[in-house]
Amino acid sequence: MNQFIIFVQKEFKHIFRDRRTLFILLGIPIVQILLFGFALTNEVKNSQLVILDSDKSETTKAIADKMIASDYFDFTGSIAEGAEMEPTFKAGKADMILVFPANFEQQLFQSNKATIQLITDASDPNLANTLVNYASAIIGDYQQEMLEGKSLPYKIETRTRMLYNPQLKGAFNFVPGVMAMVLMLICAMMTSISIVREKENGNMEVLLVSPLKPFTLIFAKSIPYLLLSILNLTSILLLSVFLLDLPIRGSIILLYAVSILFIMTALSLGLMISNVADSQMTAMFIALIGLLLPTIMLSGFMFPIENMPLPLRALSNIVPSKWYYSIIKSVMIKGLGFFSIWKESLILLGMTMFFLIISWRKFNIRLA
Amino acid sequence: MATQYSVSAQNLVKRYQQEEKGKPPVLALDNLSFAIEKGEIFGFLGPDGAGKTSLFRILTTLLLPDEGTAQVEGLDIVNDFAKIRESIGYMPGKFALYQDLTVGENLNLFASIFKTSVEKNYDLIKDIYEQIAPFKKRRAGKLSGGMKQKLGLSCALIHRPKLLVLDEPTTGVDAVSRKEFWEMLKKLRESGLTILVSTPYMDEAAQCDRVALMQEGKILSMDTPDGVVQQFSKPIWAIKTANMFEALKDLRSYPFTHSCFAFGESHHLVLKNEKTDAKAIHAYLLSKEHEGLSVERIKPGIEDTFMDLMLHES
């Protein structure tokens, strides 16, 4: 036991004496949360709206005002005729042009039917789509207000409710993703690098010619990274709650428990990598390409798995981050309890066992 | 039989597969057999690539031999590897301690690996450790080459091993530290420790009780340093001239020359027999217009023997 404690202390010394790496390890989650929270967002805000109003009536003015008043659009100018549209787009002054035809109001009240044209710059198709949706919704809203109190013979009203995330906040999506990413990065990559470093520096050569059990060395190595990961997890959660206003709806204890399970999965993966890699460089590449990339691409955090072709969907099942991501979303955002996540947790546990057994059997008790 | 020896090996063979496909494997150890008695300092001498490190890694159970067997303290290197690892001290050629830990921390760590303490075995490492004790709080990576070796040796000794295996401990260490290092080894031998040491420096052979000259995975000769030298029977002369470069060429083309090599300040000329004397050599060199001649009969050294043996092999 005494031996084990000395080895854990040794690992802490390795980490603390390499200040730069430690700084990066603690800084990563903070930078990631800030980046995803404020820079890399899919939400469209303050897009440029130009208006071509050939009617200049009460109604057109009311609709335009309603658009401008929303967060999504900034009024950047109006134009007088259709010929000006093209140059406006080309000059990059508009993301969308709202066109009211002449006699808009008259048509609306006389024939109960009028058209508004929405013209968007679709060189970014996602942006164009989103803007059209926003604009349609705002116009629809206005229509509802107009009809208030009047009775129409037929009317189907759709009422949508965005469950768990009524404001459609991106943070609900990326915070669990960042958690998976950071834990994967620190546990798997850093442990594998640190084990391989012992090989590279020749420490392993001396340690092998001794009665030291490999278990002691490796288990001792994982402790500091486990603690560091829990620290990072805490900083991510604090930032999410206090900076991004993301509520934690489920049990915090459960959240930590499953995170520790996932950290163990990542540690066992790191251990497996260290068995194959001979240099720190190789270990890093395997961890980045073999673990981090699937975490970003196949966990459902950046791209919805439902949209992927079958082979990729099948592949995503062996990515541990996918299961962790889904557990975190359930616990943190939906506020579900253990009985809704036991399956995913069991899969993670199984994976961890599998990786550990493989690493165990493959551990080199000799140099070659 | 096996127990009277500290180490014995029978027909060890080690091959390394080449990176490129189709190339035959490199023979690192070629049918090596030897026996090392308890309590001796045994030196493996040979140039880089002779197979010294491979041999040491096999004896320390780090590598498996392709053929043959070996015993360390009566234990088989393949089947009893775990027991061997408890009772030997090993210092690889490359400094293999933790560079970011201090001298004291490294020592304590290694004591803990062997479930002992620095205090318990302090008498064994006292002489060595006292020299590095002033730097106890310094990180191992910041020590000088000689200090690193002393720390490495202390760590290898901390568990009172029966056999100490040192792979090129004096490579890259200054002359004074090297001399000190050998003094320390001799002191350690007094405690009954068997020491296996490899070195590319021929002049260190004299420090060993017995040596084995190695070349391309084979042992060319194995004896006491004096014994090895006595195998050398041809006359040998040390020759200096004003133009050493030309002299080497001329001496090599001298019909009575067996071999001639540059040895620092002079050339060592080995003649085929005793019939040629100093006068004849003198006359020959003068005929080749050499000036400032010095021709001197010398006793062969271990290096001369090694060169001669190498020549025989190839």
Chai-1 contact restraints between the chains, C-beta under 6 A:
chainA,res_idxA,chainB,res_idxB,connection_type,confidence,min_distance_angstrom,max_distance_angstrom,comment,restraint_id
A,Q3,B,S112,contact,1.0,0.0,6.0,A-B,restraint_1
A,I6,B,S112,contact,1.0,0.0,6.0,A-B,restraint_2
A,K10,B,L109,contact,1.0,0.0,6.0,A-B,restraint_3
A,R17,B,D100,contact,1.0,0.0,6.0,A-B,restraint_4
A,G202,B,P92,contact,1.0,0.0,6.0,A-B,restraint_5
A,G202,B,K94,contact,1.0,0.0,6.0,A-B,restraint_6
A,G202,B,A96,contact,1.0,0.0,6.0,A-B,restraint_7
A,N203,B,A96,contact,1.0,0.0,6.0,A-B,restraint_8
A,E205,B,P92,contact,1.0,0.0,6.0,A-B,restraint_9
A,E205,B,A96,contact,1.0,0.0,6.0,A-B,restraint_10
A,V206,B,A96,contact,1.0,0.0,6.0,A-B,restraint_11
A,V209,B,T60,contact,1.0,0.0,6.0,A-B,restraint_12
A,V209,B,R85,contact,1.0,0.0,6.0,A-B,restraint_13
A,V209,B,Y90,contact,1.0,0.0,6.0,A-B,restraint_14
A,S210,B,R85,contact,1.0,0.0,6.0,A-B,restraint_15
A,S210,B,I113,contact,1.0,0.0,6.0,A-B,restraint_16
A,P211,B,R85,contact,1.0,0.0,6.0,A-B,restraint_17
A,P211,B,E86,contact,1.0,0.0,6.0,A-B,restraint_18
A,L212,B,I113,contact,1.0,0.0,6.0,A-B,restraint_19
A,R366,B,L62,contact,1.0,0.0,6.0,A-B,restraint_20
A,L367,B,L62,contact,1.0,0.0,6.0,A-B,restraint_21
A,L367,B,L63,contact,1.0,0.0,6.0,A-B,restraint_22
A,A368,B,L63,contact,1.0,0.0,6.0,A-B,restraint_23
